């Protein structure tokens, strides 16, 4: 049986998900949705092989006819860019599979509904957890040797400072060790400035996501305020990097406790999928961990081992069979 894919090919997380899915479980056809200026950078259709078609903005009826022609199953991550896609596909005898995120789930009723983690899974009782694997062939281990003097932090375009950039910046004002933090944002300009004892280097986006993890960096700062799926955490774990985050679900089940700082509820916000709590963390607690890992090689090794152990459970080679079962 053949599944067809509705995917992206820009520089956002949805593109990473669908490109890697197509690489490991090749679809019969892929409709590449190019949202132009509303997307996450330039679309590169060549990231996919096989039978592909690229939209000019939101999919048209002709695009829909093309991607459904000959399909037994139709897969989409987060959205299919068509409000009635489940019903329309069902009318054509096509099974539908959606990989949803609770905060952005708008109520679609596919034949199979999956979630990448168990975060807020109780809100969608019909869904099953199907992790998004990590491409370990593209992100081979390079754990730090000794202590950590250079960290990496990816800022997120998602609302409410999801990746905790403001927490990181506030923490840097409190660190006492001479560390460097490389911060990646959507701004293409590179800038360097001092914040207390720390050096902050701001860099722009990259074309290929594995290149986003700087060679000089040794660990990931990601005090994430809300959310389930976190591609940067999984990718940094594949590298064997220590990861510092907030003590929240789901990452408290992925990462060693020594790398987590206490979290508190800051505010409840209305999102597509309902009302969700956005959390905060104390910059002083994060600064203390950064200082500790600048001198404590044993804790660095403990965190690196924890990352590699988690990454092993997400290796794409472990999940190809399950994805084939769900999709075909």
C-alpha atoms as one frame of an Amber mdcrd trajectory, in Angstrom:
protein
   0.000   0.000   0.000   1.140   3.528  -0.796   1.141   6.580   1.416   1.368
  10.120   0.092   2.891  12.966   2.067   1.979  16.621   2.531   5.269  18.223
   3.536   7.399  21.337   3.720  10.897  22.039   2.405  11.819  25.355   4.013
  13.967  25.867   7.138  11.331  25.226   9.795  10.685  22.289  12.068   7.816
  20.915   9.985  10.197  20.649   7.054  12.709  18.740   9.184   9.992  16.322
  10.272   8.616  15.618   6.826  11.950  15.593   4.968  13.373  13.026   7.379
  10.183  10.962   7.246  10.376  10.886   3.446  14.067   9.942   3.588  13.492
   7.019   5.949  10.031   5.888   4.784   9.746   7.045   1.145   6.233   8.075
   0.093   4.659   7.413  -3.290   4.144  11.148  -3.777   5.005  14.310  -1.874
   3.124  17.576  -2.129   5.607  20.256  -1.021   3.750  23.246   0.381   5.608
  26.484  -0.386   4.078  29.316   1.645   6.444  31.949   0.259   6.991  34.841
   2.637   4.714  33.186   5.200   7.009  30.160   5.473  10.274  29.645   7.356
  12.841  30.711   4.789  13.338  29.529   1.238  11.764  26.297   0.018  14.220
  23.764  -1.453  12.245  21.009  -3.212  15.446  19.082  -3.906  15.436  17.909
  -0.311  12.885  15.324  -1.462  13.352  12.569  -4.013  10.765  10.713  -6.038
   7.465  12.058  -7.348   6.994  15.620  -6.052   4.903  18.691  -6.757   5.396
  22.174  -5.296   2.503  24.495  -4.465   2.418  28.218  -5.069   1.073  29.221
  -1.684  -1.765  27.241  -0.112  -2.645  24.029  -1.970  -5.171  24.385  -4.782
  -7.799  21.893  -5.925  -5.356  20.724  -8.597  -2.702  20.158  -5.910  -5.218
  18.239  -3.820  -6.256  16.071  -6.768  -2.597  15.317  -7.507  -1.578  14.321
  -3.965  -4.636  12.136  -3.419  -4.446  10.363  -6.780  -3.442   6.755  -6.152
  -2.984   7.203  -2.397  -4.080   4.618   0.131  -2.969   6.779   3.081  -2.359
  10.524   3.328  -0.004  11.842   6.020   0.373  15.395   7.335   2.370  16.868
  10.212   0.427  19.439  12.255  -1.715  20.560   9.305  -2.771  19.507   5.819
  -3.473  23.136   4.777  -7.085  22.194   3.962  -9.880  22.447   6.532 -11.864
  19.484   5.176  -8.944  17.244   4.234 -10.008  14.312   6.405 -13.562  14.285
   5.089 -12.482  14.871   1.486  -9.914  12.082   1.635 -12.374   9.721   3.288
 -14.864  10.376   0.486 -12.175   9.181  -1.933 -11.510   6.051   0.098  -8.182
   7.353   1.435  -7.038   6.778   5.007  -5.655   9.843   6.825  -2.883  10.147
   9.449  -2.068  13.354  11.320   0.931  13.964  13.574  -0.421  16.678  15.846
   0.929  18.962  18.538  -1.598  19.563  21.357  -1.154  23.339  21.516  -1.800
  23.658  17.770  -4.377  20.897  17.304  -7.485  22.358  15.707  -9.802  19.360
  15.989  -9.117  17.448  12.756 -10.525  13.908  12.831  -8.166  11.710  10.809
  -8.340   7.942  10.814  -5.140   7.821  12.861  -4.088  10.657  15.155  -0.595
  10.621  16.652   1.295  12.828  19.100   5.089  13.101  19.233   5.212  13.002
  23.063   2.856  12.353  25.955   2.770  16.057  26.865  -0.894  17.088  27.320
  -1.956  13.835  25.657  -5.027  13.635  27.910  -6.534  16.505  25.913  -6.683
  14.263  22.823  -7.731  10.843  24.137  -8.013   9.258  20.677  -4.353   9.928
  19.875  -1.423   7.547  20.297   2.158   8.582  20.989   4.473   8.128  18.000
   7.826   9.820  18.665   9.512  11.947  16.022  12.886  10.188  15.591  16.255
  11.872  15.154  18.576  11.363  12.172  21.655  10.210  14.022  23.570   9.657
  10.804  23.474  13.435  10.296  24.141  14.250  13.961  26.822  11.798  15.158
  28.017  11.980  18.769  30.538  14.633  19.737  30.147  14.944  23.510  32.288
  17.495  25.341  35.582  16.537  26.885  36.033  18.071  30.293  34.067  21.172
  31.225  31.822  23.436  29.153  32.895  26.927  28.166  30.722  27.357  25.068
  26.950  26.860  24.913  24.404  27.005  22.106  20.914  28.515  22.356  18.385
  28.549  19.476  15.795  31.299  19.824  12.304  30.270  18.718   9.844  32.204
  16.565   6.966  30.615  18.505   4.942  32.906  20.782   5.626  33.573  24.442
   9.411  33.134  24.168   8.964  29.351  23.960  12.679  28.497  24.063  13.334
  30.740  27.044  15.655  33.240  25.368  14.845  35.909  27.941  15.716  33.492
  30.746  19.055  32.756  29.084  19.916  36.427  28.617  19.005  37.218  32.218
  21.114  34.296  33.440  24.164  35.522  31.519  24.131  38.716  33.586  24.646
  36.538  36.669  27.299  34.022  35.555  30.747  34.423  37.040  32.707  32.086
  34.756  34.016  33.367  31.394  31.698  31.373  29.102  30.475  31.961  25.555
  26.894  31.500  24.344  26.099  31.254  20.636  22.527  32.407  20.056  20.842
  31.618  16.737  17.991  33.844  15.625  16.233  34.821  12.426  18.529  37.829
  11.963  21.280  37.145   9.414  23.675  39.643  10.986  26.377  38.303  13.289
  27.001  40.339  16.441  29.160  39.837  19.497  28.690  41.546  22.842  29.625
  41.103  26.459  27.015  40.387  29.120  28.749  40.360  32.476  31.417  37.641
  32.450  29.834  36.004  29.378  30.324  36.591  25.665  27.179  36.409  23.534
  27.562  35.708  19.823  24.374  36.154  17.799  24.286  34.271  14.493  21.736
  33.860  11.726  19.874  30.859  10.306  21.531  28.032   8.396  20.389  26.228
   5.263  20.743  22.645   6.535  19.618  22.025  10.083  22.563  19.801  11.167
  24.845  22.766  10.421  22.965  24.771  13.040  24.937  23.167  15.868  28.250
  25.090  16.006  31.429  23.067  16.093  32.788  25.120  18.978  29.676  24.633
  21.134  29.594  21.882  23.763  26.080  21.979  25.205  22.526  23.257  24.754
  20.787  25.944  26.804  17.043  25.506  26.301  14.854  26.546  29.262  11.711
  25.777  27.228   8.560  27.365  28.653   5.936  25.028  27.145   5.471  22.381
  24.465   5.973  18.710  23.779   8.030  17.965  20.684  11.427  19.692  20.798
  13.615  18.951  17.792  16.621  20.970  19.067  16.716  18.917  22.271  16.609
  15.614  20.412  19.248  16.776  17.936  21.555  18.070  20.674  21.075  14.779
  22.516  22.193  12.913  19.397  25.419  14.935  19.574  25.872  13.894  23.185
  25.606  17.465  24.423  24.551  18.240  27.974  21.161  19.986  27.934  19.993
  22.524  30.516  16.249  23.110  30.681  13.259  23.715  32.969  11.997  20.942
  35.226   8.818  20.349  33.214   7.072  17.554  31.374   8.033  16.113  28.993
  11.776  16.882  29.234  11.970  15.796  32.869  11.425  12.255  31.579  14.164
  12.646  28.926  16.996  14.438  30.713  19.012  13.925  33.920  17.526  15.857
  36.836  20.833  17.589  37.569  20.435  19.611  34.354  16.947  20.927  35.151
  16.082  24.093  37.057  12.810  24.644  38.960   9.889  25.951  36.915   6.828
  27.922  37.947   3.611  28.756  36.157   3.829  32.283  34.750   0.597  32.704
  32.811  -2.107  30.729  31.053  -2.460  31.501  27.379  -5.098  30.636  24.794
  -3.604  28.672  21.896  -5.213  26.832  18.995  -5.626  23.692  21.085  -6.987
  25.433  24.199  -5.562  27.119  27.292  -1.980  26.141  28.168   0.355  27.189
  30.959   3.531  29.050  30.020   6.274  28.600  32.612   9.185  30.624  33.911
  12.469  29.678  35.528  14.872  31.550  37.778  17.812  33.042  35.848  19.940
  32.693  38.982  19.400  28.916  39.004  20.376  28.649  35.352  23.439  30.852
  35.914  24.519  28.627  38.798  24.340  25.544  36.541  26.312  27.268  33.786
  28.988  28.202  36.328  29.033  24.676  37.754  29.517  23.017  34.372  32.390
  25.380  33.600  34.378  23.655  36.368  32.676  20.297  37.077  33.680  17.714
  34.458  31.913  14.853  36.283  28.508  16.505  35.993  29.223  17.326  32.354
  29.909  13.631  31.723  26.707  12.618  33.551  24.606  14.967  31.438  26.289
  13.887  28.202  25.639  10.223  29.009  21.990  11.019  29.725  21.629  12.784
  26.389  23.150   9.886  24.462  20.941   7.363  26.259  17.818   9.318  25.329
  18.985   9.834  21.737  19.467   6.092  21.365  15.733   5.591  21.970  14.930
   8.077  19.179  17.267   6.729  16.497  15.385   6.655  13.177  16.611   3.113
  12.531  14.546   1.976  15.543  11.344   3.593  14.298  11.203   2.873  10.560
   9.169  -0.296  11.084   6.598   1.396  13.312   6.186   4.298  10.885   5.715
   1.853   8.025   3.037   0.087  10.047   1.191   3.322  10.805   1.493   4.685
   7.266   0.950   1.613   5.133
